[in-house]
Amino acid sequence: MKRYIVWLFVTLFCVSAFDVVAGQLLLDQGRRVAGLWVFPELGHPNRFYYAPARAHVAVNEKAEPLFSFTFFVFGDSQKDSDTEDKVNTIGRADGGAIVHLMVEYDTPAEMIETAQTTLREELKNDSVEIMAPILYDRGEYSVVSSTLTDGQSATSMLAADRAPVMEGSRIPLSFKLTPEAASILLASFQSMAPDLSVVFNLEFSGLSDAFDAEMVIDWEKTRKSMDASLGGTIYVVTAKAEYAIDEAVQDGAIKLKVNGDDVAMEKLIEVVHSKALELMFQPISIKQAPPEQQDDLSSAISSAISGLTTTALSASGMGSYSVNAGFRLNDLRSEGQTRLAFDKRVTLKRSSVLTANVGALYNQYGEDARYFKVVNVGGDMTFAQRKVFVTVDGALAPEFESYVESVLVSLRKLHDNGQSTLQELRIDARTADITKTQGPLVYGGVGDTSQESWRHFEYKTSWQFRGGEGYSSGWIGSDDASIALATPYERRDIFLDADMDALVAKGVRLVSVRLRHDLFGEEKVTSLPPIRVKSGAALPKAELVMPNGVFEYRYDITWVFRDGTRITAKKTDNLGYLFLDEIPPQG
C-alpha cells in the first residue's frame, strides 16, 4: 500500500499518445474465479486463459510420489573414528544425504470446469469459455529450505535455475546435504509442513487498460535518487527495486500526471510502477549476475522468500514481479526528461508465483525404504549408475520453428582412475517432443572411489542456428540431476515513443531508426521502416535477439525535416525505449 499512497499525490495534466500491438491478454481485466486466475483475450471477450493453479511433487502412473531421501555413510568411516558410536548416529557420520524429487505445476480438470461455470454465472454469459493455460514467457524455480547457522534459523537456497513454461512439464531435482542439515531436514519431514519447498516464478505478458495519464522522469534526479536508495549496488531483489522506485517518486524524480477524476487509480498505479521498473531495471536470474555477486543475490532472494508463508505462496499469487526475482540496475541517463504516455494500452509483465512443498510424505512413506533409507557406501562403486535428464524450457519450442536448427547436449564424466565417459543427446523438433523431459544421459561408477566427486560431471551445449551460425557454451560443471536447456539468447523488445504533435510542430517529416548489437561474434543490424510523422500515428517496436545477460545495443536515429535538413544521433543504450521526440541540438 505504501506506493499507492505515494502515487496519489499527483498533478493533473493533459497527455500524449502511445501505441502497442493488439491481440494479447488483458491483464487489468483478470479476475480470480473459484481459486483460478483467468484473463480475457483482446478482441475476444468470451475467451479466457488461466494461470496454472498448483505446484506439487509429481507422481507416477500408480499415483506414487517421485521422491527419495537417502542417507549415506562411508563404509570405511568407522576405521578412522575415535569412538565407535560416531558412525551410528546419522547426523554425525561421515556422509550426508541426497534428496531426489520430481516437481511439476498443473491445474486439475475439475477446477477448470468449476471456474468456467462460476465465470459464466458472474458475467451472465453462457458463451464464455476458459480456453487453455497461459503460455509463459519465461520461468525460474528456487529450491529453498532452512538450516541452523550459529544457532539461528536462516533460509538457504539449495538450487535455482530455469523452469519450463508449459503446464504439465516436470523438473527432476537432486541435491546433497551435510549430515547436520540432513538430520534437521528429516526432523522437519515429520511435521505436516516440511521445510523443503520449490518456488516457481512464471512470467507472462499482456496489455494494460488505457489511461489519460503520463509519467515524467527527470533523469538527473532519478540517478541521484537511485544512488542514494541502493547505496551504489546494481544487483538487487524485487523489494529493493520497488523501494528505489518509491523513493524516486517521493523525491519528485518520477511524477505521474493525470487528467480527470474518474481514473481507476489502483490499476493505473500498477501500470506506472511496472513501466518504471522496466525502464530502471533488467530482470535477471542468479546465474546472470557476476560470480562475486551471486551469493549475495541468492541470500537476499532466500530471505525474501522466507518472509512469506507456505500457504501464501501456494496460491497462484499475481504481481508485477516475483518475490524470487533478481534485477540489474540500468545505466541511467544523467540529464533530460522523458515522458511516457498511457492513453493507449501498453505491454506489461506479470508473474505467477507457485510453490511445491513436499508435504506429509514422511507420515505416509516414512517406513518405506523406496523413499527414506540409509545406505552404507563402500569403496566399490562398480554398479553405481548416474542418470542425468535434460529439461527443455518451453520458451525454446517456437525457436525451433524460426531460429534454432538443433542442440547437441554433451555430458563428460572424468572418473577417479583417469578414464572418461562421454554421452551425447541431440535435440530438434523433428526427432523429439521438446515439451517433455529428454534423456537420460547415463554414466557409471567404474574406476570411482569417492561418492562426493562421483556426482560431479561436466556438460556443454552446442547450438546450430538456421543460416549456418553456431554457438557452444563450453564445459560447465554441475552436480544436478538435470540439465536445464534454454536458449543462450533472449528476444528483447525495443519500444518507440514520441509526442507526434511536438515533432510536427518542429517541422519533422520523417524519422528513421537503425539498431545494432553483437550476437555470438557478429554484428546484427535491424532497420525499421521509415516513420512518417503525423498526429496520432502509431509507432512500431523492434525485436532484438541478444545474448543472455547482455542489455546494451547501439542505435542511430535520423530526423528529416520538411526543409530537407537532417539530424542524426548515434548512441548506446539499455533502456528498451527510444524516445523519438528527444532531438539533439544542431551544431
C-alpha positions as CSV (number, residue, x, y, z in Angstrom):
1,M,0.0,0.0,0.0
2,K,3.0,2.3,0.5
3,R,3.5,3.0,-3.2
4,Y,-0.3,3.5,-3.7
5,I,-0.3,6.3,-1.1
6,V,2.8,7.9,-2.6
7,W,1.3,7.9,-6.2
8,L,-1.9,9.6,-5.0
9,F,-0.1,12.9,-4.7
10,V,-0.2,13.7,-8.4
11,T,-0.6,16.7,-10.6
12,L,-3.5,16.9,-13.1
13,F,-2.3,17.3,-16.7
14,C,-3.1,16.5,-20.4
15,V,-1.4,13.6,-22.1
16,S,0.1,12.4,-25.4
17,A,-0.2,9.1,-27.3
18,F,1.4,5.7,-27.1
19,D,0.5,2.6,-29.2
20,V,1.1,-1.1,-29.0
21,V,0.3,-4.2,-30.9
22,A,-3.1,-5.8,-30.1
23,G,-4.0,-9.5,-29.8
24,Q,-2.9,-10.3,-26.2
25,L,-4.3,-10.9,-22.8
26,L,-6.0,-8.0,-21.0
27,L,-4.1,-8.1,-17.7
28,D,-6.1,-5.3,-15.9
29,Q,-9.3,-7.3,-16.5
30,G,-8.1,-10.5,-15.0
31,R,-10.1,-12.0,-12.1
32,R,-9.8,-14.8,-9.6
33,V,-12.6,-17.2,-10.1
34,A,-13.1,-20.3,-7.9
35,G,-9.4,-20.2,-7.0
36,L,-8.2,-19.7,-10.6
37,W,-6.8,-16.6,-12.2
38,V,-8.3,-16.0,-15.6
39,F,-7.6,-13.3,-18.2
40,P,-9.7,-12.3,-21.3
41,E,-8.2,-12.0,-24.7
42,L,-8.2,-8.7,-26.6
43,G,-10.8,-8.7,-29.3
44,H,-12.4,-11.9,-28.0
45,P,-14.2,-11.1,-24.7
46,N,-15.7,-14.6,-24.3
47,R,-12.2,-16.3,-24.4
48,F,-10.3,-16.6,-21.2
49,Y,-6.9,-18.1,-20.4
50,Y,-5.9,-19.3,-17.0
51,A,-2.7,-19.3,-14.9
52,P,-1.9,-22.8,-13.6
53,A,-3.1,-23.2,-10.0
54,R,-0.8,-25.5,-8.2
55,A,2.7,-26.9,-8.0
56,H,3.5,-30.3,-6.4
57,V,5.7,-33.3,-6.2
58,A,5.0,-35.3,-9.4
59,V,3.6,-38.9,-9.2
60,N,4.0,-41.9,-11.4
61,E,1.2,-43.9,-13.1
62,K,0.4,-45.6,-9.8
63,A,0.0,-42.2,-8.1
64,E,3.2,-42.8,-6.1
65,P,5.4,-39.7,-5.4
66,L,8.6,-39.4,-7.4
67,F,10.8,-38.7,-4.4
68,S,13.6,-40.2,-2.3
69,F,15.6,-39.1,0.8
70,T,18.7,-41.2,1.1
71,F,21.1,-41.0,4.0
72,F,24.6,-42.4,3.2
73,V,27.6,-43.2,5.4
74,F,31.0,-44.2,4.1
75,G,31.9,-47.8,4.7
76,D,35.4,-47.1,6.0
77,S,34.5,-44.2,8.2
78,Q,34.5,-46.4,11.3
79,K,38.2,-47.2,10.8
80,D,39.1,-43.5,11.3
81,S,36.6,-42.9,14.1
82,D,37.8,-42.1,17.6
83,T,34.6,-43.6,19.1
84,E,32.5,-46.5,17.9
85,D,29.3,-44.6,18.0
86,K,30.5,-41.9,15.6
87,V,29.1,-43.8,12.6
88,N,26.0,-45.0,14.4
89,T,24.4,-41.5,14.6
90,I,23.5,-40.4,11.1
91,G,23.7,-36.8,11.9
92,R,27.3,-37.0,12.9
93,A,28.5,-39.7,10.5
94,D,30.9,-39.1,7.6
95,G,28.5,-38.9,4.7
96,G,25.2,-36.9,4.5
97,A,22.1,-37.3,2.4
98,I,20.9,-36.9,-1.2
99,V,17.4,-35.8,-1.9
100,H,15.8,-36.6,-5.3
101,L,12.4,-35.3,-6.4
102,M,10.4,-34.6,-9.5
103,V,8.1,-31.5,-9.4
104,E,5.6,-30.1,-11.8
105,Y,2.8,-27.5,-11.9
106,D,-0.6,-28.0,-13.4
107,T,-4.4,-27.4,-12.8
108,P,-7.0,-30.1,-12.0
109,A,-9.6,-30.5,-14.8
110,E,-12.4,-30.2,-12.3
111,M,-11.1,-26.9,-11.1
112,I,-11.2,-25.5,-14.6
113,E,-14.7,-26.7,-15.1
114,T,-15.9,-25.2,-11.8
115,A,-14.1,-21.9,-12.7
116,Q,-15.8,-21.8,-16.1
117,T,-19.3,-22.4,-14.6
118,T,-18.7,-19.7,-12.0
119,L,-17.4,-17.2,-14.6
120,R,-20.4,-17.7,-16.8
121,E,-22.7,-17.0,-13.8
122,E,-20.7,-13.9,-12.8
123,L,-20.7,-12.5,-16.3
124,K,-24.3,-13.8,-17.1
125,N,-22.9,-15.1,-20.3
126,D,-23.1,-18.8,-21.3
127,S,-20.7,-18.3,-24.2
128,V,-17.7,-17.7,-22.0
129,E,-15.0,-20.3,-22.3
130,I,-11.8,-20.9,-20.4
131,M,-9.7,-21.9,-23.4
132,A,-6.2,-23.1,-22.3
133,P,-3.4,-22.3,-19.8
134,I,-1.2,-19.2,-20.3
135,L,2.0,-19.8,-22.2
136,Y,4.6,-18.2,-20.0
137,D,7.4,-16.1,-21.5
138,R,10.0,-17.4,-19.0
139,G,10.1,-19.3,-15.8
140,E,12.5,-19.8,-12.9
141,Y,12.5,-22.0,-9.8
142,S,14.2,-21.9,-6.4
143,V,14.6,-24.8,-4.0
144,V,14.6,-23.4,-0.5
145,S,15.0,-24.8,3.0
146,S,16.2,-23.7,6.4
147,T,19.4,-24.8,8.2
148,L,20.9,-23.9,11.5
149,T,23.7,-21.4,11.3
150,D,25.4,-20.4,14.6
151,G,22.3,-21.4,16.4
152,Q,20.0,-19.2,14.3
153,S,17.5,-20.3,11.7
154,A,18.3,-19.0,8.2
155,T,16.7,-19.8,4.8
156,S,19.1,-21.2,2.2
157,M,18.7,-21.8,-1.5
158,L,19.6,-25.3,-2.4
159,A,19.1,-24.9,-6.2
160,A,17.9,-22.3,-8.7
161,D,17.5,-22.5,-12.5
162,R,15.2,-22.1,-15.4
163,A,11.7,-23.6,-15.1
164,P,9.6,-25.0,-18.0
165,V,7.0,-22.5,-19.2
166,M,4.4,-25.1,-20.3
167,E,1.8,-26.6,-17.9
168,G,2.5,-30.2,-17.0
169,S,6.3,-30.1,-17.6
170,R,8.4,-31.8,-14.9
171,I,11.7,-30.8,-13.4
172,P,14.0,-33.5,-11.9
173,L,15.9,-32.2,-8.9
174,S,18.8,-33.6,-6.9
175,F,20.9,-32.1,-4.2
176,K,23.3,-33.1,-1.4
177,L,23.0,-32.2,2.3
178,T,25.6,-32.2,5.0
179,P,24.9,-34.7,7.9
180,E,23.8,-31.9,10.2
181,A,21.4,-30.4,7.6
182,A,20.1,-33.8,6.7
183,S,19.2,-34.6,10.3
184,I,17.4,-31.3,10.7
185,L,15.5,-31.7,7.5
186,L,14.5,-35.3,8.4
187,A,13.1,-33.9,11.7
188,S,11.2,-31.3,9.7
189,F,9.8,-34.0,7.4
190,Q,8.0,-35.5,10.4
191,S,5.8,-32.4,10.6
192,M,2.8,-31.6,8.3
193,A,4.7,-28.8,6.5
194,P,8.3,-29.9,6.0
195,D,10.9,-27.3,5.4
196,L,11.6,-28.0,1.8
197,S,9.8,-26.2,-1.0
198,V,10.2,-25.4,-4.7
199,V,9.1,-21.9,-5.6
200,F,8.2,-21.2,-9.2
201,N,8.3,-17.7,-10.7
202,L,6.4,-17.8,-14.0
203,E,6.4,-14.6,-16.1
204,F,3.9,-13.7,-18.8
205,S,2.9,-10.6,-20.7
206,G,-0.2,-8.8,-21.8
207,L,-1.9,-5.4,-22.2
208,S,-3.0,-2.8,-19.7
209,D,-6.1,-0.7,-19.9
210,A,-5.7,2.8,-21.4
211,F,-5.5,5.8,-19.0
212,D,-5.5,9.5,-19.6
213,A,-2.2,9.9,-17.9
214,E,1.6,10.1,-18.4
215,M,4.8,9.5,-16.4
216,V,7.5,12.1,-16.4
217,I,11.1,11.1,-15.5
218,D,13.8,13.6,-14.6
219,W,16.9,11.6,-15.3
220,E,19.4,13.6,-13.2
221,K,17.1,13.5,-10.2
222,T,16.3,9.8,-10.7
223,R,20.0,8.8,-11.0
224,K,20.8,10.6,-7.7
225,S,17.8,9.1,-6.0
226,M,18.7,5.6,-7.2
227,D,22.3,6.0,-6.0
228,A,21.0,7.1,-2.5
229,S,18.4,4.3,-2.3
230,L,20.7,1.4,-3.5
231,G,24.0,2.6,-2.0
232,G,25.8,2.0,-5.2
233,T,24.6,-1.6,-5.6
234,I,23.3,-2.5,-9.0
235,Y,22.2,-6.1,-8.4
236,V,19.0,-6.2,-6.2
237,V,15.9,-8.2,-5.4
238,T,12.2,-7.2,-6.0
239,A,11.6,-5.4,-2.7
240,K,14.8,-3.3,-3.1
241,A,13.9,-2.3,-6.6
242,E,10.4,-1.3,-5.7
243,Y,11.7,0.6,-2.7
244,A,14.1,2.5,-5.0
245,I,11.2,3.4,-7.3
246,D,9.1,4.6,-4.4
247,E,12.0,6.8,-3.2
248,A,12.3,8.3,-6.7
249,V,8.6,9.2,-6.6
250,Q,8.9,10.8,-3.1
251,D,11.9,12.8,-4.3
252,G,10.0,14.1,-7.2
253,A,12.3,12.5,-9.7
254,I,9.4,10.5,-11.2
255,K,6.0,12.1,-11.5
256,L,2.6,10.9,-12.6
257,K,0.3,13.4,-14.4
258,V,-3.4,12.5,-14.6
259,N,-6.2,14.2,-16.5
260,G,-9.6,13.8,-14.9
261,D,-11.1,12.5,-11.7
262,D,-12.6,9.2,-12.8
263,V,-9.3,7.3,-13.3
264,A,-9.0,3.8,-11.7
265,M,-6.1,4.9,-9.7
266,E,-5.1,1.5,-8.3
267,K,-4.8,-0.1,-11.7
268,L,-3.0,3.0,-13.1
269,I,-0.5,2.9,-10.3
270,E,0.2,-0.8,-11.0
271,V,0.8,0.1,-14.7
272,V,3.0,3.1,-13.9
273,H,5.0,1.2,-11.3
274,S,5.5,-1.7,-13.7
275,K,6.8,0.5,-16.5
276,A,9.1,2.4,-14.1
277,L,10.7,-0.9,-13.1
278,E,11.0,-1.8,-16.7
279,L,12.8,1.4,-17.5
280,M,15.1,1.3,-14.5
281,F,15.9,-2.4,-14.1
282,Q,16.5,-5.5,-16.1
283,P,15.2,-8.8,-14.6
284,I,18.0,-11.4,-14.3
285,S,18.5,-14.9,-13.0
286,I,21.1,-15.5,-10.3
287,K,23.4,-17.1,-12.8
288,Q,23.3,-13.9,-14.9
289,A,24.9,-11.9,-12.1
290,P,28.7,-11.7,-11.8
291,P,30.1,-14.7,-9.8
292,E,31.1,-12.4,-6.9
293,Q,27.5,-11.1,-6.7
294,Q,25.7,-14.4,-6.9
295,D,25.9,-15.4,-3.2
296,D,24.6,-12.1,-2.0
297,L,21.8,-12.1,-4.5
298,S,20.9,-15.7,-3.6
299,S,20.9,-14.8,0.1
300,A,18.7,-11.8,-0.5
301,I,16.2,-13.8,-2.5
302,S,16.2,-16.6,0.1
303,S,15.4,-14.0,2.8
304,A,12.6,-12.5,0.8
305,I,11.0,-16.0,0.3
306,S,11.4,-16.8,4.0
307,G,9.2,-13.8,4.8
308,L,6.2,-15.4,3.1
309,T,4.2,-18.3,4.4
310,T,3.9,-21.6,2.5
311,T,0.1,-21.0,2.4
312,A,0.6,-17.6,0.8
313,L,2.9,-18.9,-1.8
314,S,0.8,-22.0,-2.6
315,A,-2.0,-19.9,-4.2
316,S,-1.3,-18.6,-7.7
317,G,-0.3,-15.1,-6.5
318,M,0.0,-12.4,-9.1
319,G,2.3,-9.4,-9.1
320,S,4.4,-7.2,-11.3
321,Y,7.5,-9.2,-10.4
322,S,8.0,-12.3,-8.3
323,V,9.5,-12.3,-4.8
324,N,12.3,-14.5,-6.1
325,A,13.3,-12.3,-9.0
326,G,16.7,-10.6,-9.3
327,F,17.3,-7.2,-11.0
328,R,20.2,-5.3,-12.5
329,L,20.0,-1.5,-12.4
330,N,20.3,0.0,-15.9
331,D,22.9,2.6,-16.8
332,L,20.6,5.6,-16.4
333,R,20.8,8.8,-18.3
334,S,22.3,11.8,-16.5
335,E,20.2,14.6,-18.0
336,G,17.0,15.5,-19.7
337,Q,13.4,14.4,-19.2
338,T,11.3,11.5,-20.6
339,R,7.5,11.5,-20.9
340,L,5.7,8.1,-21.3
341,A,2.0,8.3,-22.1
342,F,-0.6,5.7,-21.1
343,D,-3.6,6.8,-23.2
344,K,-3.3,3.6,-25.2
345,R,-2.8,0.1,-24.0
346,V,0.8,-0.7,-23.1
347,T,2.5,-4.1,-22.8
348,L,3.0,-5.2,-19.2
349,K,4.6,-8.2,-17.4
350,R,3.1,-10.2,-14.7
351,S,4.4,-13.0,-12.5
352,S,2.5,-16.0,-11.1
353,V,4.1,-17.5,-8.0
354,L,3.5,-21.1,-7.1
355,T,5.2,-23.3,-4.5
356,A,5.5,-27.1,-4.2
357,N,6.0,-28.2,-0.6
358,V,6.9,-31.9,-0.2
359,G,4.1,-32.2,2.2
360,A,3.4,-35.1,4.6
361,L,5.4,-37.7,2.7
362,Y,7.1,-39.0,5.8
363,N,3.9,-39.7,7.6
364,Q,2.8,-41.8,4.7
365,Y,6.0,-43.3,3.5
366,G,8.4,-43.0,6.4
367,E,8.8,-46.7,6.8
368,D,9.1,-47.4,3.0
369,A,12.7,-47.9,2.0
370,R,11.9,-46.7,-1.5
371,Y,11.5,-43.2,-0.1
372,F,13.5,-42.9,3.1
373,K,16.6,-45.1,3.6
374,V,20.1,-45.3,4.9
375,V,22.9,-46.9,2.8
376,N,26.5,-47.7,3.5
377,V,28.7,-46.6,0.6
378,G,31.8,-48.7,0.3
379,G,34.8,-48.2,-1.9
380,D,33.4,-50.4,-4.7
381,M,31.2,-48.3,-7.0
382,T,31.2,-50.8,-9.9
383,F,27.4,-51.0,-10.1
384,A,26.7,-47.3,-9.3
385,Q,24.8,-45.5,-12.1
386,R,24.0,-41.8,-12.5
387,K,21.1,-40.6,-14.7
388,V,21.0,-37.0,-15.8
389,F,17.9,-35.7,-17.5
390,V,17.6,-32.8,-19.9
391,T,14.7,-30.4,-19.4
392,V,13.7,-28.1,-22.2
393,D,12.5,-24.6,-21.5
394,G,9.1,-24.3,-23.1
395,A,10.1,-20.9,-24.5
396,L,12.6,-22.8,-26.6
397,A,9.9,-24.6,-28.6
398,P,9.0,-21.8,-31.0
399,E,12.6,-21.1,-31.6
400,F,13.0,-24.4,-33.5
401,E,10.5,-23.0,-36.0
402,S,12.2,-19.7,-36.5
403,Y,15.9,-19.7,-35.5
404,V,17.3,-22.9,-33.9
405,E,18.1,-25.9,-36.1
406,S,19.3,-28.3,-33.4
407,V,21.0,-28.5,-30.0
408,L,23.7,-31.1,-29.0
409,V,23.9,-31.7,-25.3
410,S,27.2,-33.4,-24.3
411,L,28.0,-34.9,-20.9
412,R,31.5,-35.6,-19.8
413,K,32.4,-37.6,-16.7
414,L,36.1,-37.7,-15.6
415,H,36.4,-40.8,-13.4
416,D,38.9,-41.1,-10.5
417,N,41.0,-43.6,-12.4
418,G,41.7,-41.1,-15.2
419,Q,39.2,-42.6,-17.7
420,S,36.3,-40.6,-19.0
421,T,32.7,-41.2,-20.2
422,L,31.2,-39.1,-22.9
423,Q,27.4,-39.1,-23.6
424,E,25.6,-37.0,-26.2
425,L,21.9,-36.2,-26.9
426,R,20.8,-34.3,-30.0
427,I,17.5,-32.4,-29.7
428,D,15.4,-30.9,-32.5
429,A,11.7,-30.6,-33.1
430,R,11.7,-33.3,-35.9
431,T,13.0,-36.1,-33.7
432,A,11.9,-35.3,-30.2
433,D,8.9,-34.0,-28.3
434,I,10.7,-31.0,-26.9
435,T,7.9,-30.2,-24.4
436,K,8.9,-33.3,-22.4
437,T,11.9,-34.2,-20.3
438,Q,14.7,-35.7,-22.5
439,G,17.3,-38.4,-21.9
440,P,18.6,-39.6,-19.6
441,L,22.3,-39.3,-20.2
442,V,23.9,-42.1,-18.1
443,Y,27.4,-42.8,-16.7
444,G,28.6,-45.5,-14.3
445,G,31.0,-45.7,-11.4
446,V,33.7,-47.9,-12.7
447,G,37.0,-46.5,-11.5
448,D,35.4,-44.2,-9.0
449,T,36.0,-44.4,-5.3
450,S,34.5,-41.1,-4.0
451,Q,30.8,-40.7,-3.7
452,E,31.3,-37.0,-3.4
453,S,33.2,-36.5,-6.6
454,W,31.2,-39.2,-8.5
455,R,28.1,-37.0,-8.6
456,H,30.0,-34.2,-10.3
457,F,30.1,-34.0,-14.1
458,E,30.5,-31.5,-16.9
459,Y,28.3,-30.7,-19.8
460,K,28.1,-28.3,-22.7
461,T,25.5,-27.3,-25.3
462,S,26.3,-26.8,-28.9
463,W,23.7,-24.8,-30.9
464,Q,23.2,-24.9,-34.6
465,F,21.1,-22.0,-35.9
466,R,19.3,-21.6,-39.2
467,G,21.5,-19.9,-41.7
468,G,24.7,-21.7,-40.6
469,E,25.6,-19.9,-37.4
470,G,26.6,-21.8,-34.3
471,Y,27.4,-21.4,-30.6
472,S,29.0,-23.5,-27.9
473,S,28.6,-22.9,-24.2
474,G,31.9,-24.5,-23.3
475,W,32.1,-27.1,-20.5
476,I,30.1,-26.3,-17.4
477,G,30.5,-28.2,-14.1
478,S,27.3,-29.5,-12.3
479,D,26.1,-31.8,-9.6
480,D,22.4,-31.6,-10.5
481,A,20.1,-34.4,-11.6
482,S,19.1,-32.4,-14.7
483,I,20.4,-30.0,-17.3
484,A,18.1,-27.1,-17.9
485,L,18.2,-26.3,-21.6
486,A,17.4,-22.8,-22.5
487,T,18.3,-20.5,-25.4
488,P,21.7,-18.8,-25.0
489,Y,19.9,-15.6,-26.2
490,E,16.9,-13.6,-25.3
491,R,14.4,-11.7,-27.5
492,R,14.2,-8.1,-26.3
493,D,11.6,-5.7,-27.3
494,I,12.7,-2.1,-28.1
495,F,9.7,0.2,-27.9
496,L,9.5,3.6,-29.7
497,D,7.7,6.5,-28.1
498,A,7.1,10.1,-29.2
499,D,4.9,13.1,-28.9
500,M,4.0,13.2,-32.6
501,D,2.3,16.6,-32.3
502,A,5.6,18.0,-30.9
503,L,7.5,16.5,-33.9
504,V,5.0,18.0,-36.3
505,A,5.4,21.4,-34.7
506,K,9.2,21.1,-35.0
507,G,8.9,20.5,-38.7
508,V,9.9,16.9,-38.7
509,R,8.7,15.0,-41.8
510,L,10.3,11.6,-41.4
511,V,12.2,9.6,-38.7
512,S,14.4,6.6,-39.5
513,V,15.7,4.1,-36.8
514,R,18.5,1.6,-37.1
515,L,19.6,-0.7,-34.2
516,R,22.9,-2.6,-34.0
517,H,24.1,-5.2,-31.5
518,D,26.5,-8.1,-31.3
519,L,25.4,-11.7,-31.3
520,F,27.9,-14.6,-31.0
521,G,30.7,-12.5,-32.5
522,E,28.8,-10.9,-35.3
523,E,27.1,-7.5,-35.6
524,K,23.4,-7.7,-36.2
525,V,21.6,-4.7,-37.8
526,T,17.9,-4.1,-37.5
527,S,16.5,-1.3,-39.7
528,L,12.9,-0.2,-39.1
529,P,10.6,1.1,-41.9
530,P,10.8,4.9,-42.1
531,I,8.2,6.6,-39.8
532,R,6.1,9.3,-41.3
533,V,5.4,12.0,-38.8
534,K,1.8,12.9,-38.4
535,S,-0.6,13.4,-35.5
536,G,-1.9,10.2,-33.9
537,A,0.5,7.9,-35.9
538,A,1.1,4.5,-34.4
539,L,4.8,3.6,-33.6
540,P,6.3,0.2,-34.3
541,K,8.6,-1.8,-32.0
542,A,11.8,-3.7,-32.8
543,E,12.7,-7.1,-31.6
544,L,16.4,-7.9,-31.0
545,V,17.9,-11.3,-30.5
546,M,20.6,-10.7,-27.8
547,P,22.9,-12.9,-25.8
548,N,21.7,-13.7,-22.3
549,G,22.8,-11.1,-19.7
550,V,23.6,-8.5,-22.4
551,F,21.4,-5.5,-22.4
552,E,23.2,-2.8,-24.4
553,Y,22.5,-2.0,-28.0
554,R,23.6,0.8,-30.3
555,Y,21.2,2.9,-32.3
556,D,21.1,5.6,-35.0
557,I,18.1,7.9,-35.2
558,T,17.8,10.3,-38.2
559,W,15.2,13.1,-38.2
560,V,14.4,14.5,-41.7
561,F,12.8,18.0,-41.7
562,R,10.4,19.5,-44.2
563,D,13.2,21.8,-45.4
564,G,15.5,18.9,-46.2
565,T,17.7,19.3,-43.1
566,R,18.8,16.1,-41.4
567,I,19.9,15.4,-37.8
568,T,21.4,12.1,-36.7
569,A,22.0,10.8,-33.2
570,K,24.2,7.8,-32.6
571,K,24.2,6.4,-29.0
572,T,24.4,3.3,-26.9
573,D,21.5,2.5,-24.5
574,N,19.9,-0.3,-22.5
575,L,16.5,1.1,-21.5
576,G,14.4,-0.7,-24.1
577,Y,12.8,2.6,-25.2
578,L,13.7,5.1,-27.9
579,F,12.1,8.5,-27.4
580,L,11.9,10.0,-30.9
581,D,10.9,13.4,-29.7
582,E,14.2,14.0,-28.0
583,I,16.0,15.7,-30.9
584,P,19.6,16.7,-30.1
585,P,20.6,20.3,-30.8
586,Q,22.4,21.0,-34.1
587,G,25.9,22.2,-34.4
